[in-house]
Amino acid sequence: MTRRGFFAATSAAASANGAAASFQTRWRGSRIWTGPEHWANPLQDWRIDNGEAVAKAGDNRTLHILTHQVGSVAGSLRMSVRVKAPANADKSMSAGFRIGIRGLLDDYRHALVSPVEWIDAVLRGDGRLMLDGVESSGVAAISPAGMVLELRIEDGAVELRCGAAAVTRQIDAKRLRGNLALLATGDGVEWRFADWRGSGTLLSAGADQTFGPILWTQYTVSAGVLKLTALFPPLGAADARTAQLELQRGGLWRRVGQQPIGPMSRTATFRVENWDSAQAVPYRVVYRWQGRNHEWTGTVRAEPRDGGLKLGVFSCDNGYVFPMSRLTANVKKHDPDLLFFAGDQIYEGYGGFGFVREPEDLAMLDYLRKFWQFGWSWRELLRDRPAVVIPDDHDVFQGNIWGQGGRPIPKGREKGFTYGGYVQTAAWVNAIQRTQSAHLPDPVDPAPAGQGITVYFTELRYGGVNFAILEDRKFKTGPESVNGQDVEGAQLLGPRQEAFLRRWAADRTGGAFKVVLSQTIFCKVTTHAGRQLQRAVRDLDCGGWPPSGRRRALEPLRGAGGVLMLHGDQHLGALVRHGLDEWEDGPLAFMVPGTANGFPRAWWPEEEKADGRYLDGLGNRMTVLAVANPDKGSNLLPRARTNPETLAHKKGSGYGIVRFDARTGNVTFETWRYLFDAANPKPEDQFPGFPKTMKLV
């Protein structure tokens, strides 16, 4: 097909098939964030500079448009963009379009971070065009002032053109379906883009498929205080630095707070006292950006008053099922009153591109890109119900963490993190904590830990349940610092949290049920771990280490009536009764599986005991009542070739629902597997041994 014939056919097809969808970028100002209609891979390698998108080039550096995808297999599409090449451009670098971007799940958000198929249509630095691996015969004149790159498609006939250079290919139309993105390759050079536009009948449009400038909100209500955090992207120097919270009462909106947006965490946290939790109250966060007000709306729901509370418990999202549409839809059907995220909301490898430790500002951007995936997955649930979110080791870019009172890990001792302390800077850790936990009730003992690292351990009273929220990593002794021995002075929670637990356990006000929330369980209830699921006897990362610290933590709880402890971290669901001096003389503990399990763990004891009584590898008594194991062999499934939802299901992923009934004193524990429909549940949708109802008070 000639170029003139190709363009004529494209125009005719667009007219014949009706009105075409279209988009055009309107980048303005300067900032890191590329705007609500785009997703940058990775965040820190793209920016807006005086109205142009600038990429620090490298492998798979893409800028997706969120509002439009190729959704049809028949029709037309025309895209163009103005490209400015680096001064030293050569054939080793290129820029242009990446089209037909798809992942193993049919979701445009999944394809942003887990693509497996695509087609590249680019201009090389030597002026040659490359379309799906085919090189043009002509050469474009590379100009630092910029060149227009055009892509046109008509029923599988694809032409890429820049000036006098052109290349045409016939491509299977099915390969064209998927996301659209700009692409910049090279070794750290900068490509600049302007005026990216597209139109055609191949395009499907979703005006609501945006992300920002208000990304999402998280809130809690406790003891007459509402605390709500709104999360924002990295804004520009000319952008507004404050946001407002408004409440709707009697049909009218009233401003109740204005707060600054933090320079590192990019969060604004609001506090409203004298809160009447008996009524549901609509709210909106308002932020003025680029000449108009943007809003994020939600509802502070009424606190349950009927003696029953439904709690959703989640942990350990390894990222490969993002955005977890099936799981979050099921949680919405379960409609919990309160959400608890026990940690590992993100992992270092989330979304590809490894991770950045330094400098501090780039490490923060790298974390934010990952944490945005958590928020994007859960924000529709977070907007209208309270949530407890606490960070764990991977959230602060450590595979394991023994916080050693907040000290920095000594230089040369970082390997394995076992010496104790934090790798990242205190300012960075504090910013991470603000993104996840700033909306929690005020800490009960707010003095900072070592290096000025803030604390958040606190009490939450909601729905007839009195919650103690702990930090079981921050004060924990690094085993290598004491030669792996449970010496005098070895800490789990540390004296301050131990004192808090004693006060909390003795206080019988605030509800019939008392529940401890923390990252990990206070014993080792796994027998096998690792890629090969080999037998593992000791685990100093679990809350069973050090045993003396475990005892000090659990002793006040066994005399406080029916205390329940809730955890995540181990990628394994389990219901356990702790023992101290005798079997079952400690509190009940429920640990949930990961929402997307990565590192494999299992409970396959050498001897199955009818009474469930075991000593863990650290000598701690535990009675194992039920366990949610992965399928055998699931640890060997290839991630790159296995449907992510199937992989998550077989690896034992899922979540917990805990139902409290104050009228009977019973608590029911449910552990749901990944692949099911909450609107039509079946017995096999829960792990064997669940649901289980226990008398707690």
C-alpha positions as CSV (number, residue, x, y, z in Angstrom):
1,M,0.0,0.0,0.0
2,T,1.3,3.5,-0.9
3,R,1.6,6.1,1.8
4,R,-1.2,8.2,0.1
5,G,-3.4,5.1,-0.2
6,F,-2.7,4.1,3.4
7,F,-3.7,7.5,4.7
8,A,-6.8,7.7,2.5
9,A,-7.9,4.2,3.7
10,T,-7.4,5.2,7.3
11,S,-9.5,8.4,6.9
12,A,-12.2,6.4,5.1
13,A,-12.3,3.7,7.7
14,A,-12.6,6.3,10.5
15,S,-15.6,7.9,8.8
16,A,-17.2,4.6,8.0
17,N,-16.9,3.3,11.6
18,G,-18.3,6.3,13.3
19,A,-16.8,8.9,15.6
20,A,-13.2,8.2,16.7
21,A,-12.0,8.5,20.3
22,S,-9.0,10.8,20.7
23,F,-6.5,12.2,23.2
24,Q,-4.0,15.0,23.3
25,T,-1.5,15.7,26.0
26,R,-1.6,19.1,27.8
27,W,1.5,19.0,29.9
28,R,2.1,22.3,31.7
29,G,4.7,23.5,34.1
30,S,7.5,21.5,35.6
31,R,7.3,18.6,38.1
32,I,8.3,14.9,38.5
33,W,4.8,13.6,38.3
34,T,3.6,13.4,34.7
35,G,-0.1,14.0,35.5
36,P,-3.3,12.1,36.2
37,E,-3.6,10.7,32.7
38,H,-0.2,9.0,32.7
39,W,1.9,6.3,34.4
40,A,5.7,6.6,34.3
41,N,8.0,3.6,34.4
42,P,9.7,4.2,36.7
43,L,8.5,7.4,38.4
44,Q,11.9,8.8,39.0
45,D,13.1,8.5,35.4
46,W,10.4,10.8,33.9
47,R,9.5,14.4,34.6
48,I,7.6,17.3,33.1
49,D,9.9,20.2,32.2
50,N,8.3,23.4,30.8
51,G,5.5,21.5,29.2
52,E,7.6,18.7,27.8
53,A,7.9,15.1,29.0
54,V,11.5,14.2,29.6
55,A,12.8,10.6,30.0
56,K,16.0,9.4,31.4
57,A,16.3,6.6,28.9
58,G,16.9,3.0,29.7
59,D,15.4,-0.5,29.3
60,N,11.6,-0.4,29.2
61,R,11.3,3.3,30.1
62,T,7.7,3.9,29.2
63,L,5.1,6.6,29.8
64,H,1.6,5.0,29.4
65,I,-1.6,6.9,28.7
66,L,-4.2,5.7,31.2
67,T,-7.3,7.0,29.6
68,H,-7.0,5.3,26.2
69,Q,-6.1,1.8,25.0
70,V,-6.4,-0.1,21.7
71,G,-9.6,-2.1,22.4
72,S,-10.7,-3.3,19.0
73,V,-9.1,-5.5,16.3
74,A,-10.6,-3.7,13.4
75,G,-10.4,0.0,12.6
76,S,-8.0,2.9,12.4
77,L,-5.6,4.8,14.6
78,R,-3.3,7.7,14.1
79,M,-0.7,8.8,16.7
80,S,1.9,11.5,16.6
81,V,4.4,13.0,19.0
82,R,7.2,15.6,18.7
83,V,10.5,14.0,19.7
84,K,13.7,15.8,20.7
85,A,16.8,13.7,20.5
86,P,19.9,13.9,22.8
87,A,22.8,15.8,21.4
88,N,24.9,12.6,21.1
89,A,22.2,10.5,19.5
90,D,23.3,7.3,17.8
91,K,21.9,4.0,16.7
92,S,22.2,2.5,20.2
93,M,19.4,4.7,21.5
94,S,15.8,5.2,20.3
95,A,12.5,6.8,21.2
96,G,8.9,6.5,20.0
97,F,5.9,4.4,20.7
98,R,5.2,1.1,22.4
99,I,1.8,-0.3,21.5
100,G,-0.2,-3.4,22.1
101,I,1.1,-3.7,25.7
102,R,-0.5,-6.6,27.5
103,G,0.0,-8.6,30.6
104,L,-1.2,-12.0,31.7
105,L,-4.3,-10.4,33.2
106,D,-6.8,-8.5,31.1
107,D,-6.5,-5.2,32.9
108,Y,-4.8,-2.0,31.7
109,R,-3.4,-1.4,35.1
110,H,-1.8,-4.9,35.2
111,A,-0.1,-4.2,31.9
112,L,1.5,-1.0,33.3
113,V,3.7,-3.0,35.6
114,S,3.7,-6.6,34.4
115,P,3.8,-6.5,30.5
116,V,4.5,-9.6,28.6
117,E,3.8,-8.6,25.0
118,W,4.2,-5.4,23.0
119,I,5.2,-3.9,19.7
120,D,7.9,-1.1,19.4
121,A,7.7,1.6,16.8
122,V,10.7,3.9,17.3
123,L,13.1,6.4,15.8
124,R,16.7,5.4,16.3
125,G,19.4,8.0,17.1
126,D,20.9,7.5,13.6
127,G,17.7,8.4,11.9
128,R,16.5,4.9,11.1
129,L,12.9,3.8,12.0
130,M,12.2,0.5,13.6
131,L,8.7,-1.1,13.5
132,D,8.3,-4.4,15.2
133,G,11.9,-5.3,14.4
134,V,11.9,-4.1,10.8
135,E,14.2,-1.3,9.8
136,S,13.3,1.5,7.4
137,S,15.2,2.0,4.2
138,G,15.1,5.8,4.4
139,V,16.8,8.0,7.1
140,A,15.2,10.9,9.0
141,A,17.2,14.0,9.6
142,I,17.8,14.1,13.4
143,S,17.2,17.6,14.7
144,P,17.8,18.8,18.3
145,A,14.8,21.1,17.8
146,G,12.6,18.0,17.4
147,M,10.9,15.8,14.8
148,V,7.4,14.6,14.4
149,L,7.0,10.8,14.6
150,E,3.8,9.5,13.2
151,L,2.1,6.0,13.5
152,R,-0.9,5.1,11.4
153,I,-2.9,1.8,11.5
154,E,-5.6,0.5,9.3
155,D,-6.9,-3.0,10.0
156,G,-3.4,-4.4,10.8
157,A,-1.5,-2.3,8.2
158,V,0.9,-0.2,10.2
159,E,3.1,2.6,9.0
160,L,5.7,4.5,11.0
161,R,6.9,7.8,9.5
162,C,9.3,10.6,10.4
163,G,10.1,13.1,7.7
164,A,11.3,11.3,4.6
165,A,11.8,8.0,6.4
166,A,9.0,5.4,6.6
167,V,8.5,1.7,7.3
168,T,5.2,-0.3,6.8
169,R,4.2,-3.7,8.1
170,Q,1.2,-5.9,8.2
171,I,0.7,-7.0,11.8
172,D,-1.9,-9.4,13.3
173,A,-4.6,-7.0,14.5
174,K,-4.9,-9.0,17.8
175,R,-1.3,-8.0,18.7
176,L,-2.3,-4.3,18.6
177,R,-4.8,-4.6,21.5
178,G,-3.6,-3.2,24.8
179,N,-1.9,-0.1,26.3
180,L,-0.2,2.7,24.5
181,A,3.0,4.3,25.7
182,L,5.9,6.5,24.8
183,L,9.3,4.7,24.9
184,A,12.8,6.0,25.5
185,T,15.9,3.7,25.3
186,G,19.6,4.4,25.7
187,D,22.1,4.5,28.5
188,G,20.8,7.4,30.7
189,V,20.5,9.9,27.9
190,E,17.5,12.2,27.8
191,W,14.8,12.2,25.2
192,R,12.1,14.9,25.2
193,F,8.5,14.6,24.0
194,A,5.8,17.1,23.3
195,D,2.2,17.1,21.9
196,W,1.5,13.4,22.0
197,R,-1.9,12.9,20.4
198,G,-4.0,10.1,19.0
199,S,-7.4,9.4,17.4
200,G,-9.2,6.6,15.7
201,T,-11.8,3.9,15.9
202,L,-9.3,1.5,17.4
203,L,-9.2,3.5,20.6
204,S,-11.3,2.7,23.6
205,A,-11.6,5.6,26.1
206,G,-12.1,5.6,29.9
207,A,-12.3,9.1,31.2
208,D,-12.3,7.8,34.8
209,Q,-9.1,5.9,34.3
210,T,-7.0,8.6,35.9
211,F,-4.8,8.6,39.0
212,G,-4.4,11.9,40.9
213,P,-3.8,14.6,41.8
214,I,-5.5,13.3,45.0
215,L,-4.5,9.6,44.9
216,W,-6.5,8.1,47.8
217,T,-7.4,8.5,51.5
218,Q,-7.0,6.4,54.7
219,Y,-8.8,7.1,58.0
220,T,-9.6,5.9,61.5
221,V,-12.1,6.9,64.1
222,S,-11.4,6.3,67.7
223,A,-12.4,7.9,71.1
224,G,-14.1,10.8,69.4
225,V,-11.3,11.7,67.0
226,L,-11.3,11.3,63.2
227,K,-7.8,11.2,61.6
228,L,-7.6,11.1,57.8
229,T,-4.6,11.1,55.5
230,A,-4.8,12.1,51.8
231,L,-1.9,11.0,49.5
232,F,-0.5,13.0,46.7
233,P,2.1,12.7,43.9
234,P,5.4,14.6,43.7
235,L,4.2,18.1,42.9
236,G,6.0,21.0,41.2
237,A,7.4,24.2,42.8
238,A,4.5,26.2,41.4
239,D,1.8,23.8,42.5
240,A,-0.3,24.4,45.6
241,R,1.2,22.9,48.8
242,T,-2.0,22.6,50.9
243,A,-5.2,20.6,50.8
244,Q,-8.6,21.0,52.5
245,L,-11.0,18.6,54.1
246,E,-14.7,19.2,53.9
247,L,-17.6,17.4,55.5
248,Q,-21.2,17.3,54.3
249,R,-23.9,17.9,57.0
250,G,-27.5,18.9,56.2
251,G,-26.7,18.8,52.5
252,L,-24.1,21.5,52.9
253,W,-20.3,21.2,52.6
254,R,-18.2,22.8,55.4
255,R,-14.5,23.1,55.5
256,V,-13.1,21.6,58.7
257,G,-9.4,21.6,58.0
258,Q,-6.5,22.7,55.8
259,Q,-3.2,20.9,56.0
260,P,0.2,21.2,54.2
261,I,1.4,18.4,51.9
262,G,4.6,16.9,53.3
263,P,7.7,17.4,51.1
264,M,8.9,13.8,51.3
265,S,5.8,11.6,52.1
266,R,3.5,13.8,49.9
267,T,0.7,13.3,52.5
268,A,-1.7,15.7,54.2
269,T,-3.2,14.4,57.5
270,F,-6.3,16.0,59.0
271,R,-7.6,15.7,62.6
272,V,-11.2,16.4,63.6
273,E,-12.1,16.2,67.3
274,N,-15.5,15.7,69.0
275,W,-16.4,13.3,66.3
276,D,-19.9,11.8,66.6
277,S,-19.4,8.3,65.2
278,A,-23.1,7.4,65.3
279,Q,-23.7,9.0,62.0
280,A,-22.3,8.3,58.5
281,V,-20.8,11.6,57.2
282,P,-19.7,12.2,53.5
283,Y,-16.3,13.9,53.1
284,R,-14.2,15.3,50.4
285,V,-10.6,16.3,50.1
286,V,-10.2,19.3,47.9
287,Y,-7.0,20.3,46.1
288,R,-6.6,23.1,43.5
289,W,-4.3,22.1,40.7
290,Q,-3.8,23.7,37.2
291,G,-6.7,26.2,37.6
292,R,-9.4,24.0,39.0
293,N,-10.5,22.2,42.1
294,H,-10.0,18.4,42.3
295,E,-11.9,16.3,44.8
296,W,-11.6,12.9,46.3
297,T,-14.9,11.9,48.0
298,G,-15.8,9.2,50.5
299,T,-17.8,8.4,53.6
300,V,-16.8,8.2,57.2
301,R,-19.2,5.3,58.0
302,A,-21.2,5.1,61.2
303,E,-19.5,3.0,63.8
304,P,-21.1,-0.4,64.3
305,R,-23.3,-0.4,67.4
306,D,-25.0,-3.8,67.3
307,G,-22.3,-5.8,69.1
308,G,-20.9,-7.2,66.0
309,L,-17.8,-6.1,64.1
310,K,-16.5,-7.6,60.8
311,L,-12.8,-7.1,60.3
312,G,-10.8,-7.8,57.1
313,V,-7.1,-8.8,57.6
314,F,-4.5,-8.6,54.9
315,S,-0.7,-8.9,54.5
316,C,2.2,-9.5,52.1
317,D,1.3,-8.5,48.5
318,N,4.1,-9.6,46.3
319,G,2.7,-7.5,43.5
320,Y,2.3,-10.0,40.6
321,V,-1.5,-9.9,40.7
322,F,-1.8,-6.1,40.7
323,P,-4.3,-4.6,40.9
324,M,-6.0,-7.6,42.5
325,S,-9.4,-6.8,41.0
326,R,-10.9,-10.2,41.9
327,L,-9.7,-10.2,45.5
328,T,-10.7,-6.6,46.2
329,A,-14.1,-7.2,44.6
330,N,-14.6,-10.2,47.0
331,V,-13.6,-8.1,50.0
332,K,-16.1,-5.5,48.9
333,K,-18.8,-8.2,48.9
334,H,-17.8,-9.2,52.4
335,D,-18.1,-5.6,53.3
336,P,-15.9,-5.5,56.4
337,D,-16.4,-2.6,58.9
338,L,-12.7,-2.2,59.4
339,L,-9.5,-3.2,57.4
340,F,-6.2,-4.2,58.9
341,F,-3.1,-4.3,56.7
342,A,-0.4,-6.0,58.8
343,G,2.6,-5.0,56.6
344,D,4.5,-5.7,53.4
345,Q,2.1,-3.6,51.5
346,I,4.9,-3.5,48.9
347,Y,8.1,-5.4,48.1
348,E,11.3,-4.0,46.8
349,G,10.7,-5.6,43.4
350,Y,7.2,-4.2,43.0
351,G,6.6,-3.1,39.4
352,G,10.0,-4.0,38.1
353,F,13.2,-1.9,37.9
354,G,14.7,-3.1,41.1
355,F,14.9,-0.6,43.9
356,V,16.8,2.5,44.9
357,R,18.5,2.9,48.3
358,E,20.2,6.3,47.7
359,P,20.2,9.2,47.3
360,E,17.3,9.7,49.7
361,D,15.1,11.7,47.4
362,L,15.3,9.1,44.6
363,A,14.7,6.3,47.1
364,M,11.6,8.1,48.2
365,L,10.3,8.3,44.7
366,D,11.0,4.7,44.2
367,Y,9.0,3.8,47.3
368,L,6.1,6.0,46.3
369,R,5.8,4.4,42.9
370,K,5.5,1.0,44.6
371,F,3.1,2.2,47.4
372,W,0.9,3.8,44.7
373,Q,0.1,0.3,43.5
374,F,-1.2,-0.6,47.0
375,G,-3.4,2.5,47.0
376,W,-4.7,2.0,43.5
377,S,-5.7,-1.5,44.4
378,W,-7.5,-0.7,47.7
379,R,-8.6,2.9,47.4
380,E,-12.3,2.1,46.6
381,L,-12.5,0.2,49.9
382,L,-10.3,2.7,51.9
383,R,-12.5,5.7,50.9
384,D,-15.5,4.5,52.9
385,R,-14.3,2.5,55.9
386,P,-11.6,2.9,58.5
387,A,-8.3,1.0,58.1
388,V,-5.2,0.2,60.2
389,V,-2.1,0.2,58.0
390,I,1.3,-0.6,59.6
391,P,4.6,-1.0,57.7
392,D,6.8,-4.2,57.9
393,D,10.3,-5.0,56.8
394,H,9.9,-4.9,53.0
395,D,8.0,-1.6,53.2
396,V,11.2,0.0,54.4
397,F,13.3,-1.9,51.9
398,Q,14.7,-4.6,54.2
399,G,14.2,-8.3,53.7
400,N,14.1,-8.7,57.4
401,I,14.3,-6.1,60.2
402,W,15.4,-6.2,63.7
403,G,15.1,-2.5,64.5
404,Q,17.4,-2.5,67.6
405,G,15.6,0.5,69.0
406,G,15.8,2.5,65.8
407,R,19.6,2.6,65.4
408,P,21.3,2.6,62.0
409,I,22.9,-0.7,61.0
410,P,26.6,-0.4,61.6
411,K,28.6,0.0,58.4
412,G,29.7,-3.3,57.0
413,R,26.9,-5.2,58.9
414,E,24.1,-4.7,56.4
415,K,24.2,-8.2,54.9
416,G,21.1,-10.1,56.0
417,F,20.2,-7.3,58.4
418,T,20.8,-9.6,61.3
419,Y,23.0,-7.3,63.3
420,G,20.1,-5.0,64.0
421,G,19.1,-1.5,62.9
422,Y,17.8,0.4,59.9
423,V,19.5,0.6,56.5
424,Q,17.7,3.7,55.2
425,T,17.9,7.2,56.7
426,A,15.6,8.2,59.6
427,A,14.0,10.9,57.5
428,W,13.1,8.3,54.8
429,V,11.7,5.8,57.4
430,N,9.6,8.5,59.0
431,A,8.2,9.5,55.6
432,I,7.3,5.8,54.9
433,Q,5.5,5.6,58.2
434,R,3.6,8.8,57.4
435,T,2.3,7.4,54.2
436,Q,1.0,4.3,55.9
437,S,0.2,5.1,59.5
438,A,-0.2,8.9,60.0
439,H,-4.0,8.4,60.1
440,L,-3.8,6.1,63.2
441,P,-4.8,7.4,66.6
442,D,-2.0,9.4,68.3
443,P,0.8,7.3,69.7
444,V,0.4,6.5,73.4
445,D,4.0,7.2,74.1
446,P,5.2,9.6,71.3
447,A,8.8,10.0,72.2
448,P,10.9,9.0,69.1
449,A,13.1,5.9,68.9
450,G,16.8,6.0,67.9
451,Q,17.9,8.5,65.3
452,G,14.6,10.4,65.8
453,I,12.6,7.6,64.1
454,T,9.0,8.2,65.1
455,V,6.7,5.6,66.8
456,Y,3.1,4.9,66.1
457,F,2.2,2.1,68.7
458,T,-1.2,3.1,70.0
459,E,-4.8,2.1,71.0
460,L,-7.8,2.1,68.7
461,R,-11.4,1.7,70.1
462,Y,-13.9,0.9,67.4
463,G,-17.1,-1.2,67.1
464,G,-17.0,-2.6,70.6
465,V,-13.4,-3.8,70.2
466,N,-10.4,-2.4,72.0
467,F,-7.3,-2.7,69.7
468,A,-3.7,-2.4,70.8
469,I,-1.5,-1.6,67.7
470,L,2.1,-2.7,68.2
471,E,5.5,-2.3,66.4
472,D,7.1,-5.7,66.8
473,R,10.1,-4.8,64.6
474,K,11.3,-1.4,65.7
475,F,12.8,-2.4,69.1
476,K,13.7,-6.0,68.4
477,T,17.2,-7.1,69.1
478,G,19.3,-8.1,66.1
479,P,20.4,-11.8,66.7
480,E,23.9,-11.3,65.4
481,S,24.5,-8.5,67.9
482,V,24.0,-11.1,70.7
483,N,25.5,-14.1,68.9
484,G,22.1,-15.5,68.3
485,Q,21.6,-16.0,72.1
486,D,18.6,-15.0,74.2
487,V,20.7,-13.0,76.6
488,E,19.5,-10.8,79.4
489,G,18.3,-7.5,77.9
490,A,17.3,-9.0,74.5
491,Q,14.2,-7.2,73.3
492,L,11.1,-8.0,71.3
493,L,8.7,-5.1,71.9
494,G,11.0,-3.1,74.2
495,P,10.2,-1.7,77.7
496,R,7.9,1.1,76.4
497,Q,5.6,-1.2,74.5
498,E,5.6,-3.8,77.3
499,A,4.5,-1.1,79.7
500,F,1.7,0.0,77.2
501,L,0.5,-3.6,76.9
502,R,0.3,-4.0,80.7
503,R,-1.8,-0.8,81.0
504,W,-3.9,-1.8,78.1
505,A,-4.5,-5.4,79.3
506,A,-5.6,-4.2,82.7
507,D,-8.1,-1.6,81.3
508,R,-11.5,-3.4,80.9
509,T,-13.3,-0.4,79.4
510,G,-13.7,0.2,75.7
511,G,-15.4,-3.0,74.6
512,A,-15.9,-6.7,75.4
513,F,-13.1,-7.8,73.0
514,K,-9.4,-7.0,73.3
515,V,-7.3,-7.5,70.2
516,V,-3.6,-7.0,69.5
517,L,-2.6,-6.0,66.0
518,S,1.1,-6.5,64.9
519,Q,3.2,-7.5,61.9
520,T,4.0,-11.1,62.7
521,I,3.0,-14.0,65.0
522,F,4.8,-14.6,68.3
523,C,6.0,-18.1,67.4
524,K,7.3,-20.1,64.5
525,V,4.3,-21.8,62.9
526,T,6.1,-22.8,59.7
527,T,8.1,-26.0,59.1
528,H,9.3,-25.4,55.5
529,A,10.5,-22.3,53.6
530,G,12.2,-21.2,50.5
531,R,12.1,-21.9,46.8
532,Q,12.5,-25.7,47.4
533,L,10.3,-25.6,50.6
534,Q,13.0,-27.2,52.6
535,R,12.6,-27.9,56.3
536,A,13.6,-24.9,58.5
537,V,13.8,-25.3,62.2
538,R,14.7,-21.8,63.5
539,D,13.4,-18.4,62.3
540,L,14.7,-15.4,64.2
541,D,12.5,-13.1,62.1
542,C,9.3,-14.3,63.7
543,G,7.9,-13.0,66.9
544,G,9.1,-16.1,68.8
545,W,12.6,-14.5,69.0
546,P,13.8,-13.7,71.5
547,P,11.8,-16.1,73.8
548,S,12.3,-13.9,76.8
549,G,10.9,-10.9,75.0
550,R,8.0,-13.1,73.8
551,R,7.3,-14.1,77.4
552,R,7.3,-10.4,78.6
553,A,4.9,-9.5,75.7
554,L,2.4,-12.4,76.3
555,E,2.4,-12.6,80.1
556,P,0.0,-9.6,80.6
557,L,-2.3,-10.8,77.9
558,R,-3.0,-14.2,79.4
559,G,-4.5,-12.5,82.5
560,A,-6.6,-10.1,80.5
561,G,-9.5,-12.5,79.6
562,G,-9.9,-13.5,76.0
563,V,-7.3,-11.6,74.2
564,L,-6.9,-12.2,70.4
565,M,-3.8,-11.4,68.4
566,L,-3.9,-10.7,64.6
567,H,-0.9,-10.8,62.3
568,G,0.5,-11.3,58.8
569,D,4.1,-11.6,57.5
570,Q,4.6,-15.4,57.2
571,H,2.7,-15.9,53.9
572,L,0.7,-18.6,55.7
573,G,-2.7,-18.6,57.4
574,A,-2.8,-20.1,60.9
575,L,-4.9,-20.2,64.0
576,V,-2.8,-20.8,67.1
577,R,-3.1,-20.8,70.9
578,H,0.1,-19.6,72.6
579,G,1.5,-21.4,75.6
580,L,3.8,-20.0,78.3
581,D,4.1,-22.1,81.4
582,E,1.4,-24.6,80.3
583,W,-0.2,-25.5,77.0
584,E,-2.9,-23.0,76.0
585,D,-2.3,-20.6,78.9
586,G,-1.6,-17.7,76.5
587,P,-3.7,-15.7,74.0
588,L,-5.2,-16.9,70.8
589,A,-3.4,-15.8,67.6
590,F,-4.7,-15.6,64.0
591,M,-2.3,-15.1,61.1
592,V,-3.5,-14.5,57.6
593,P,-1.8,-15.6,54.3
594,G,-0.4,-13.1,51.9
595,T,-2.8,-11.5,49.4
596,A,-0.2,-12.5,46.8
597,N,2.3,-14.9,48.3
598,G,5.9,-14.8,47.0
599,F,8.5,-16.5,49.2
600,P,7.0,-20.0,49.9
601,R,6.3,-21.3,53.4
602,A,4.3,-24.2,54.7
603,W,3.3,-26.1,57.8
604,W,4.1,-29.8,57.2
605,P,5.2,-31.2,60.6
606,E,7.0,-34.5,60.7
607,E,4.5,-35.8,63.1
608,E,0.8,-34.8,63.0
609,K,-0.3,-34.4,66.6
610,A,-4.0,-34.9,67.4
611,D,-3.9,-32.3,70.2
612,G,-2.0,-29.8,68.0
613,R,0.6,-29.2,70.6
614,Y,4.1,-28.4,69.3
615,L,7.3,-26.7,70.5
616,D,8.6,-24.4,67.8
617,G,12.3,-24.3,66.9
618,L,12.9,-21.7,69.6
619,G,11.2,-23.8,72.3
620,N,8.0,-21.8,72.4
621,R,4.7,-23.7,73.2
622,M,2.0,-23.4,70.6
623,T,-1.2,-25.3,69.9
624,V,-1.9,-25.3,66.2
625,L,-5.7,-25.3,65.6
626,A,-5.8,-24.8,61.8
627,V,-3.4,-23.9,59.0
628,A,-3.8,-22.5,55.4
629,N,-1.1,-24.3,53.4
630,P,-0.1,-23.8,49.8
631,D,-0.7,-26.5,47.2
632,K,2.3,-28.9,47.1
633,G,4.4,-28.1,44.0
634,S,3.2,-24.5,43.8
635,N,6.6,-23.2,44.8
636,L,8.0,-24.5,41.5
637,L,5.4,-22.9,39.2
638,P,7.0,-20.5,36.7
639,R,5.7,-17.0,37.4
640,A,6.4,-15.8,33.8
641,R,4.1,-18.4,32.3
642,T,1.4,-18.9,34.9
643,N,-1.8,-16.9,35.1
644,P,-1.1,-14.7,38.1
645,E,-4.4,-15.4,39.8
646,T,-3.9,-19.1,39.4
647,L,-0.4,-18.8,40.8
648,A,-1.6,-16.8,43.8
649,H,-4.3,-19.4,44.5
650,K,-2.0,-22.4,44.3
651,K,0.6,-20.6,46.5
652,G,-1.9,-20.3,49.3
653,S,-2.7,-16.6,48.9
654,G,-5.9,-15.1,50.3
655,Y,-7.1,-13.1,53.2
656,G,-8.9,-13.3,56.5
657,I,-12.3,-12.2,57.8
658,V,-12.8,-12.0,61.6
659,R,-16.4,-11.7,62.9
660,F,-16.9,-10.6,66.5
661,D,-20.2,-11.3,68.2
662,A,-20.5,-9.5,71.6
663,R,-23.8,-11.1,72.3
664,T,-22.3,-14.6,72.5
665,G,-18.6,-13.7,73.1
666,N,-17.7,-15.8,70.0
667,V,-15.2,-14.9,67.3
668,T,-15.4,-16.6,63.9
669,F,-12.2,-16.9,61.8
670,E,-12.4,-17.2,58.0
671,T,-9.5,-17.7,55.6
672,W,-10.5,-17.3,52.0
673,R,-8.5,-18.6,49.0
674,Y,-7.7,-16.3,46.1
675,L,-10.0,-17.8,43.4
676,F,-13.6,-17.6,44.5
677,D,-16.8,-15.5,44.3
678,A,-17.9,-14.1,47.6
679,A,-21.4,-13.7,46.2
680,N,-21.6,-17.5,45.8
681,P,-19.2,-19.1,48.3
682,K,-18.5,-22.8,48.4
683,P,-16.9,-24.9,51.2
684,E,-13.7,-25.4,49.2
685,D,-13.3,-21.6,48.9
686,Q,-11.8,-21.5,52.4
687,F,-8.7,-23.4,53.5
688,P,-9.2,-26.7,55.3
689,G,-10.0,-26.2,58.9
690,F,-11.8,-22.9,58.3
691,P,-14.1,-21.3,59.2
692,K,-13.6,-21.8,62.9
693,T,-15.6,-20.3,65.7
694,M,-14.0,-19.8,69.2
695,K,-15.4,-18.5,72.5
696,L,-13.3,-15.5,73.4
697,V,-15.1,-13.8,76.2
